[in-house]
Amino acid sequence: MHETHTFAITADHPCLPGHFPGRPVVPGVVVLDEVLSGWQALHPSSTVSEITVAKFHRPLGPGEQVCVSYIPAGETVKFECRVGDERVASGRLRARPA
C-alpha cells in the first residue's frame, strides 16, 4: 500500500530567518515534522515511536512542493520526500496502531 502527503514551506515560515541569509533552506527538522504530520493525518490512531533512519539528499527551499510517499512494512514505514523527480529526504519511522 502506497500513500502520499504533500506540503510546501512558505517563505514567511518562522524557521527561515537566519537559516541561511541570502539563500533560505528549510531545516531538516521541519521536513521531518511534515513527514510525521502527514503520517498522523493519514493514520490518526497510529503512534510513531521513533524515526529510525533519516537521510537528506538535497536542500529544500521555501515554496517547493514536496510529495511524501509512505510504504508500510510491518511496524516500520519507509518514507521518501520528492520535489518532482528529485529526492529531498528518505528514511524509516516506527509506527504502531494505538
Secondary structure, DSSP 4 states (H G I P E B T S, - for coil): --EEEEE---TT-TT-TTSSTTS----HHHHHHHHHHHHHHH-TTEEEEEEEEEEE-S---TT--EEEEEEEETTEEEEEEEETTEEEEEEEEEEEE-
